[in-house]
Each structure stands twice: as structure tokens, then as C-alpha cells.
């Protein structure tokens, strides 16, 4: 039965209440836990929280990409556990971005209602051991024969991998002029020949689980293809990185607010001008985050411009963290163990894909100089 989508304000209140009631009371435990809180996840499923971003056609609430960004802010602001927020936003984003946008009608009907109920979850499998997500080095592949895809390979660093019932798996499906072509296959976790692995164990952004998979002669029907054969890197990998960053900006602001709140509750402030300066910068980030959230759609034709706005946003967040260090020292503040872990998670979030971001910044600087250099 189709659900009537709740008004967006009701959805925001639902997420805020969930964060305050179920995450905040145990935030100090969750932020350092290696065990995923199944009881919190199951409660979210029963309450309809896991179906917020699925379209009403498939029994969800129809939240937009911008809504997902705002939900991330609320979870971090009032729950204070960025790792758990990552699990929720991943569960909301990937089915919307990849299944609703690129899958067949049958695939949508089979999977999305289960996602909305919390009975299924999707992990995107791109990165491989040693080489990450660099297309030149990816080796996982498929062979097509008699209407069947035969997949062999290994993937790692899969967000929500241990929770996933399905993996959207990028594999080499051909090569032209020395350039690999990739296709995306919807691979059920219970497919014969598929084995979940531990993958990479992170010491931050807990309790979000990151796992891996190995697949040897894993056979699925050719109808398991998602999107256009040979174009998966353009259709899936590129939009994923840009939209994850743009949506995550609001979450970073929520984490910073939670961090400042924790310090304010436990310590007296004397150098209030320093605090006011940092909070003013935090306020200034809100319209930038809103811009990123509003433009975080796969239809955005200017993804490079959006990426650079995010990089500028990130630089300001880094500066706020530096100011926070000054505030702590100037006021003789003793940070709680929780605040130290929260600050660590914010810094680690900023460090994700740092090398790729450095390449973008270098390219932007070089282009600027080249365009303005005097002609000879």
C-alpha cells in the first residue's frame, strides 16, 4: 500500500525527535563503538525513518536531495554521532540516486519498497584493495554469456557494506582504445559466489560499518544491469562523489554546532569575542550549505563548479576548527572525551578524498593563472 508522504516540516521534526530521543542519550558510547547499533536501526525502520527518501510510489515519504542534506544536519546537531549519520544518509541517498534514477521499472518495484521498510539496503561497490576508486587500476570484471553476467573481483571500503542486502557493483565490462569501460550490476549479497569481507576497519566515524566483498563466478541475469552498459563511471561514480560532498556540507555544520554546544555545557567562557567570531563564520556557512544542497542533483550540468564551492566551504570549516583550538587554549577549557572524538570525526570527514580535492584545487589555480597570464 502506498503511503501518503508526510509534509516536509513533519519529516524534519521526525528526524529531530529521533536524534534527540534515540541517539543523543547514548552518543558518548556510539561515537566510539565498533558495534553497529542494530536496535536503533530497527527502531528507525519501524518508525518509517529509513524510507524517507524513497518515492511515495514505492511506499516512501519522497524526501528530496536537499531534504537528505537537512536531515544530516539534524542528526548531527541533535544526535551528535557523525558516523551513525553517515549510515543513515547513505541508506537514503544511494537508492534514490542510483536505483530510482537508473534502474528498470521491475528493479525499482522489487527493491525500493524493501528499502523503505528497512528490509533492504544498498551499498555502492567501487573501490578495490590498494588502489581505491581510480578507474585505471580497477580489475573486477564481468563476462557475458547466454543472458548471464559472470562477475569476478573484490571490493573494499564499502560504506554500510556489512548492512547491505545489495551491492551496486562497478566492474570492467570492456575496453576501447586502451581505456576501460565500466558497467554497474545490482548484485544481491546472497548470490552464490559472493562473500562479505571485513574490508577496511576505520578508527573514526564509528559506528558506521565499512566492509568489503569478494565475488568469484557470481552469476546474475543480464537484467541486473543498472544504467547504460559501459558508462557506469560517468553515470554512477562521478555523481556519487559530487553529491555526497554537497549533501554532507549541512552535516558538517550540524557536527560543529554539536561540538560548540558540548563545550558550552561543560565550560565557562571568558574570551567571548573569539567564540562569537567562530560562531559568525558558522552562520555564514549556512547559505553556502543551502546552495550546495539545492544544487546536489544528478541533473546539475555544472558539477565542477559545485565541487569548488564545496572545497571553499571545507576550507572555512577547517579555519573554524583552528579557531576552536584557540578558544580552548584562551579559556583554559578541558575538552571531554566525547568532544575530542567528535572533533576527530569532523577532521577525518574533511580528510576524505583529500588527494583528489588537492588535484582539483591545483587545476583551478593553474587555469586561473593561464587565463590571466599576458599573451606573448
Secondary structure, DSSP 8 states (H G I E B T S, - for coil): -------HHHHHHHHHHHIIIIIGGGHHHHTT-SS--HHHHHHHHHHTGGGTTS-GGGTS----HHHHHHHHHHHHHHT--HHHHHHHHHHHHHIIIIIHHHS-HHHHHHHHHHHHHTS--EEEE--BTTTBT-TTT---EEEEETTEEEEEEEEEEEETGGG-SEEEEEEEEEEETTEEEEEEEEEETTSTTEEEE-----SSSTT--EEEEEEEEEEEEGGGEESSTTBHIIIIIHHHHHHHHHHHHHHHHHHHHHHHHHHHHH---S-HHHHHHHHHHHHHHHHHHHHHHHT-STT-S-HHHHHHHHHHHHHHHHHHHHHHHHHHHHTT----HHHHHHHHHHHHHHHTTHHHHHHHHHHHHHHHHHHHS---
